[in-house]
Amino acid sequence: MNNLIYQTINIFKKKRIKQLGSLYFSMIISLFIGIGVSVINTRFLGKEAYGDLKFLQSIFSFAIYFVTLGLFYSGSRLIAQKEYTGIKPQLFGNQIILSLIMSAGLFIFFFIFSFPQEKIFNNELGYVIRLFSPLLLIFPFQLCFENMLQGDNRIYDLSVFRMGPKLFYLIAVIIYAFFYQLTLTSALAFYFLTIVLFILLTGIRLKPRFNKFKEVIQITWKENKTYGFPVYLGSIAGLASTQIAGLTIGYYVDNTNVGFFYLAITASMPLAMIPNTAGITFFKDFANMDQIPKKVLGFTILIAMLALALFILIIKPLVILLYTEEYIAVVPLAYLIAIGSTFHGLADFYNRFLSAQGQGKQLRNSNFIIGAVNIIGYIGLVYFFGVQGASITKLISGIIYAGIMLLYYYRYKKNLMLAKRCN
């Protein structure tokens, strides 16, 4: 009991409070910037081109989960552990090399896929995919740097890495729109290039070293067998399956409704980020704790519920104000997605603790279940109910995910207590 009190006091020390405040602040700023980006995109591109933009982003995001093999998860956990502090620069360098290899795989896949996809989805986006396929390196590097910065507790860098590209994109597009007509290709160009800029800047700040590659890859691969790969298998089912929505809505309905769905997702994203942010901030502390301190948990749940209530009150007038009546169809989608996103964020908070404890198989199993729910919903419910079926799926999967994470957390605590008694 005394140890838990000490851990609670220690975890709320000044540095962590500042880091948590930094991530929350960047999240709020990112929210407003993200709204600005979506307003600019919807106004200048129109419903059809905006839908095409979100469709392309969804298929790009869907593919990345298949090439990581869980190596970024393993790298993050190794970086967080004190015993590997001496080779941390080499771990950074190792993850960057792996990202380059994954990028090459994505380029080859999408260049080939761009030809048959036009017939599959009945669009004319093959040329656009081929044009931007060399820049698909941003997706492995985004995942790589997110995990490395979290593992090394570089919360301020993580805040900038998340917020910076959106801000630069917004500024660049506004300036461009004064002189030229914003198109799908120009919007994608700014989207990719602004992220590339921050990948380069973050890579320089990490100061990676590329020696001892063989030694470090062996350590990483060993960790991947017991932790990263099981999480990867689950992420394919859980995370990648969420991207199916963009594909099935585009196939069964049209890309305009893809845009509506992802606009609702974008609006509700901060609700998931609020509890997730707390989990990221305390990730390194969680690696050395037996359970989540009650004050941390209570604070996280309170903020998440207050944010959800505020969202439900303001989303309709906000959509009309920012996007005009033309996008009013987003509102009923947003109500359901907001509740699902809040539960998903709270589940992610527990996920961070279990991840820090190396509970890879439990995370894999939970993602298998969520993946099954997503696949059934995003195919079956979208087929019968269109885009509304996708929002219902988001709600159901969020609630189920939270229930599973809660179950695994209390099971972990129970097993740990039994192990201590036996010793």
C-alpha positions in Angstrom: 0.0 0.0 0.0 2.8 2.4 0.9 4.6 1.5 -2.3 1.4 2.3 -4.3 1.1 5.7 -2.6 4.7 6.5 -3.3 4.3 5.5 -7.0 1.2 7.7 -7.3 3.0 10.7 -5.8 6.0 10.0 -8.0 4.0 9.6 -11.2 2.5 13.1 -10.7 5.8 14.7 -10.2 6.4 18.0 -11.9 8.0 16.7 -15.1 5.1 14.3 -15.8 2.5 17.0 -15.2 4.3 19.3 -17.7 4.6 16.5 -20.2 0.9 15.6 -19.8 0.0 19.3 -20.2 2.2 19.5 -23.3 0.5 16.6 -25.0 -3.0 17.9 -24.0 -2.1 21.4 -25.2 -0.8 20.0 -28.5 -3.9 17.9 -28.8 -6.2 20.9 -28.4 -4.2 22.9 -30.8 -4.2 19.9 -33.2 -7.9 19.8 -32.9 -8.3 23.4 -34.0 -5.7 22.9 -36.7 -7.4 19.7 -37.8 -10.7 21.5 -38.0 -9.1 24.2 -40.1 -7.5 21.6 -42.4 -10.9 19.8 -42.9 -12.7 23.1 -43.5 -10.1 24.2 -46.1 -10.2 20.8 -47.8 -13.9 20.5 -47.9 -14.4 24.1 -49.1 -11.8 24.1 -51.8 -11.9 20.4 -52.9 -15.7 19.9 -52.8 -17.5 16.7 -51.6 -16.3 14.4 -54.4 -12.6 15.3 -54.4 -12.5 15.4 -50.6 -14.0 11.9 -50.6 -11.3 10.8 -53.0 -8.7 12.3 -50.7 -10.0 10.4 -47.6 -10.4 7.2 -49.7 -6.7 7.3 -50.7 -5.5 8.1 -47.2 -7.6 5.1 -45.9 -6.1 2.6 -48.3 -2.6 3.9 -47.7 -3.1 3.6 -43.9 -4.6 0.1 -44.3 -1.6 -1.3 -46.1 1.1 -0.1 -43.6 -0.1 -2.4 -40.8 0.8 -5.5 -42.9 4.5 -4.6 -43.3 5.6 -3.6 -39.8 5.7 -7.2 -38.3 5.4 -5.6 -34.9 9.0 -4.4 -35.0 8.1 -0.8 -34.0 6.3 -2.1 -30.9 9.3 -4.1 -29.9 11.6 -1.1 -30.5 9.5 1.1 -28.4 9.5 -1.3 -25.5 13.2 -1.9 -25.7 13.9 1.9 -25.7 11.7 2.3 -22.6 13.7 -0.3 -20.6 16.7 0.9 -18.6 18.9 -2.1 -19.4 19.1 -1.0 -23.0 20.0 2.6 -22.4 23.6 2.1 -23.6 22.5 1.1 -27.1 19.5 3.5 -27.4 21.1 5.4 -30.4 21.6 2.1 -32.1 18.0 1.1 -31.5 17.0 4.4 -33.1 19.2 3.7 -36.1 17.9 0.1 -36.3 14.3 1.2 -36.4 15.0 3.8 -39.2 16.7 1.1 -41.4 13.7 -1.1 -40.9 11.4 1.8 -41.9 13.3 2.2 -45.1 12.9 -1.5 -46.0 9.2 -1.3 -45.3 8.9 1.9 -47.4 10.4 0.0 -50.4 7.8 -2.7 -50.0 4.9 -0.3 -49.9 6.2 1.5 -53.0 6.3 -1.7 -55.0 2.9 -2.9 -53.8 1.0 0.3 -54.5 2.6 0.9 -57.9 1.3 -2.6 -59.0 -2.0 -2.2 -57.2 -2.7 1.1 -58.8 -3.7 -0.6 -62.1 -6.4 -3.1 -61.0 -7.8 -0.8 -58.2 -9.6 1.4 -60.8 -11.7 -1.5 -61.9 -12.3 -2.8 -58.4 -13.5 0.6 -56.9 -14.7 2.1 -60.2 -12.6 5.3 -59.9 -9.9 7.0 -61.9 -7.3 7.3 -59.1 -4.7 4.9 -60.4 -2.5 7.6 -61.8 -2.6 9.5 -58.5 -1.5 6.4 -56.6 1.4 5.9 -59.0 2.4 9.5 -58.8 2.7 9.5 -55.0 3.8 6.0 -54.4 7.5 7.0 -53.8 6.3 9.2 -50.9 4.5 6.4 -49.1 7.6 6.2 -46.9 5.8 8.6 -44.6 3.6 5.9 -43.2 6.3 3.5 -41.9 8.3 6.5 -40.5 5.2 8.0 -38.8 4.6 4.7 -36.9 8.3 4.3 -36.3 8.8 7.7 -34.8 5.6 7.7 -32.8 6.7 4.5 -31.1 10.3 5.6 -30.5 9.3 9.0 -29.1 6.8 7.3 -26.8 9.3 4.7 -25.6 12.0 7.3 -24.9 9.5 9.5 -23.1 10.2 12.4 -25.5 6.7 13.9 -25.0 7.5 17.4 -26.2 9.0 16.0 -29.4 6.0 13.8 -29.8 3.7 16.8 -29.4 5.6 18.7 -32.1 5.7 15.6 -34.4 1.9 15.2 -34.2 1.0 18.9 -34.5 3.6 20.3 -36.8 2.7 18.7 -40.1 -1.0 19.7 -39.8 0.0 23.3 -39.0 2.4 23.5 -41.9 -0.1 21.9 -44.3 -2.8 24.4 -43.3 -0.5 27.4 -43.9 0.8 26.0 -47.2 -2.6 25.2 -48.5 -4.1 28.6 -47.6 -1.2 30.4 -49.3 -1.5 28.2 -52.4 -5.2 28.7 -52.6 -4.8 32.4 -53.0 -3.0 31.9 -56.3 -4.1 28.5 -57.6 -7.1 26.1 -57.5 -6.6 23.4 -54.9 -6.9 20.0 -56.4 -6.6 16.4 -55.2 -3.0 16.1 -56.4 -1.9 19.4 -54.9 -3.6 18.6 -51.6 -1.8 15.2 -51.5 1.5 16.8 -52.4 1.3 19.2 -49.4 0.1 16.4 -47.2 3.0 14.2 -48.0 5.7 16.9 -48.1 4.8 18.5 -44.8 5.0 15.1 -43.0 8.4 14.4 -44.8 9.7 17.7 -43.4 8.9 16.7 -39.8 10.2 13.2 -40.3 13.6 14.6 -41.3 13.7 17.1 -38.4 12.7 14.5 -35.9 15.2 12.0 -37.3 18.0 14.6 -36.8 17.0 15.2 -33.2 17.0 11.5 -32.4 20.7 11.3 -33.4 20.6 7.7 -34.4 23.6 5.5 -34.9 23.7 2.8 -37.5 26.6 0.6 -36.1 26.0 -2.7 -34.3 23.1 -3.4 -36.6 23.5 -7.2 -36.4 23.6 -7.1 -32.6 20.7 -4.8 -32.2 18.5 -6.5 -34.8 19.0 -9.8 -32.9 17.8 -8.2 -29.6 14.9 -6.6 -31.5 13.9 -9.8 -33.2 14.1 -11.7 -29.9 11.7 -9.1 -28.3 9.5 -9.3 -31.3 8.9 -13.0 -30.9 7.5 -12.7 -27.4 5.9 -9.2 -27.6 6.0 -7.3 -30.9 4.8 -10.0 -33.3 1.8 -11.1 -31.1 0.8 -7.4 -30.9 1.3 -7.1 -34.6 -1.0 -10.0 -35.4 -3.6 -8.3 -33.2 -3.1 -4.9 -34.8 -3.8 -6.4 -38.2 -7.1 -7.6 -37.0 -7.9 -4.5 -34.8 -6.2 -1.4 -36.3 -6.1 -2.4 -39.9 -9.7 -3.6 -39.9 -10.8 -0.1 -39.0 -9.5 1.1 -42.4 -11.9 -1.3 -44.1 -14.6 1.2 -43.6 -13.2 3.5 -46.2 -12.9 0.7 -48.7 -16.4 -0.8 -48.2 -18.2 2.6 -48.1 -16.4 3.5 -51.3 -17.4 0.2 -52.8 -21.0 -0.1 -51.6 -21.9 3.6 -51.5 -19.5 6.2 -52.9 -16.5 8.3 -52.0 -18.6 11.3 -51.0 -19.9 9.2 -48.1 -16.3 8.1 -47.3 -15.6 11.8 -46.8 -18.7 12.2 -44.5 -17.6 9.2 -42.4 -14.0 10.3 -42.0 -15.1 13.9 -41.3 -17.1 12.5 -38.4 -14.0 10.4 -37.4 -11.8 13.5 -37.5 -14.2 15.6 -35.4 -14.4 12.9 -32.7 -10.7 11.9 -32.7 -9.8 14.2 -29.7 -12.2 12.1 -27.6 -10.0 9.1 -28.1 -6.8 11.1 -27.8 -7.6 12.5 -24.3 -7.2 9.2 -22.4 -4.7 7.9 -24.9 -2.5 10.9 -24.2 -2.4 10.1 -20.5 -1.4 6.5 -21.3 1.4 7.7 -23.6 2.7 10.2 -21.0 2.9 7.5 -18.3 4.0 4.6 -20.5 7.6 4.6 -19.2 6.4 4.8 -15.6 3.9 2.0 -16.2 6.7 -0.3 -17.2 7.9 -0.2 -13.5 4.5 -0.4 -11.8 2.2 -3.2 -10.6 -1.1 -1.3 -11.4 -2.5 2.0 -12.6 -2.7 4.6 -9.8 -6.3 5.4 -8.9 -5.8 9.1 -9.1 -4.4 8.8 -12.7 -7.3 6.6 -13.7 -10.0 8.8 -12.1 -8.6 12.0 -13.6 -8.5 10.3 -17.1 -12.1 9.1 -16.9 -13.4 12.4 -15.7 -11.8 14.4 -18.4 -12.9 11.9 -21.1 -16.6 12.1 -20.0 -16.6 15.9 -19.7 -15.2 16.1 -23.2 -17.8 13.7 -24.6 -20.7 15.7 -23.1 -19.3 19.0 -24.5 -18.8 17.3 -28.0 -22.5 16.2 -28.1 -23.7 19.7 -27.3 -21.7 21.6 -29.9 -21.1 19.2 -32.8 -24.3 20.1 -34.8 -23.9 23.9 -34.8 -20.2 23.5 -35.3 -20.7 21.4 -38.5 -23.2 23.9 -39.9 -20.9 26.8 -39.0 -17.7 25.3 -40.4 -18.8 23.1 -43.3 -22.3 24.5 -44.2 -25.6 22.6 -44.4 -24.1 20.6 -47.3 -22.3 18.4 -44.7 -25.2 18.1 -42.2 -25.2 14.3 -42.8 -22.0 14.2 -40.7 -23.9 15.0 -37.5 -25.8 11.8 -36.8 -22.7 9.8 -37.7 -20.7 11.9 -35.3 -23.0 11.2 -32.3 -22.4 7.4 -32.5 -18.7 7.7 -33.4 -18.1 10.1 -30.5 -19.3 7.6 -27.9 -17.4 4.8 -29.6 -14.2 6.9 -29.7 -14.4 7.8 -26.0 -14.7 4.1 -25.1 -11.9 3.3 -27.5 -9.6 6.0 -25.9 -10.3 4.6 -22.4 -9.4 1.1 -23.7 -6.2 2.5 -25.2 -5.3 3.9 -21.7 -5.5 0.4 -20.2 -3.7 -0.9 -23.4 -0.7 1.3 -22.7 -0.3 -0.2 -19.2 -0.6 -3.8 -20.4 1.8 -3.0 -23.3 4.3 -1.5 -20.8 4.0 -4.8 -18.9 4.8 -6.8 -22.0 1.4 -8.4 -22.2 1.6 -8.9 -26.0 -0.5 -12.0 -26.3 -3.4 -10.4 -24.4 -3.2 -7.4 -26.7 -3.2 -9.7 -29.7 -6.2 -11.6 -28.5 -8.2 -8.4 -27.8 -7.4 -7.1 -31.3 -8.5 -10.4 -32.9 -11.9 -9.9 -31.2 -12.2 -6.2 -32.2 -11.0 -7.1 -35.7 -13.8 -9.6 -36.1 -16.3 -7.0 -34.9 -14.9 -4.5 -37.4 -14.9 -6.8 -40.3 -18.4 -8.0 -39.7 -19.7 -4.5 -39.1 -17.8 -2.7 -41.9 -18.9 -5.3 -44.4 -22.3 -6.5 -43.2 -23.7 -3.3 -41.6 -22.4 -1.1 -44.4 -24.0 -3.4 -46.9 -27.4 -3.1 -45.2 -27.3 0.4 -43.7 -24.7 2.3 -45.8 -22.5 4.8 -44.0 -24.7 4.7 -40.9 -23.7 1.0 -40.5 -20.1 2.1 -40.3 -20.8 4.5 -37.5 -22.8 1.8 -35.6 -19.8 -0.5 -36.0 -17.5 2.2 -34.5 -19.8 2.5 -31.5 -20.0 -1.3 -30.9 -16.3 -2.0 -31.3 -15.4 0.9 -28.9 -17.6 -0.5 -26.2 -16.4 -4.1 -26.7 -12.7 -3.0 -26.8 -13.1 -1.2 -23.5 -14.7 -4.2 -21.9 -12.0 -6.5 -23.0 -9.2 -4.2 -21.9 -10.8 -3.9 -18.4 -11.1 -7.6 -18.1 -7.5 -8.2 -19.1 -6.3 -5.5 -16.7 -8.0 -7.0 -13.7 -6.9 -10.5 -14.7 -3.3 -9.2 -14.8 -3.6 -7.7 -11.4 -5.2 -10.8 -9.9 -2.4 -13.1 -11.4 0.3 -10.7 -10.1 -1.2 -10.8 -6.6 -1.4 -14.6 -6.6 2.3 -14.8 -7.8 3.4 -12.5 -5.0 1.6 -14.6 -2.4 3.2 -17.8 -3.7 6.6 -16.2 -3.4 
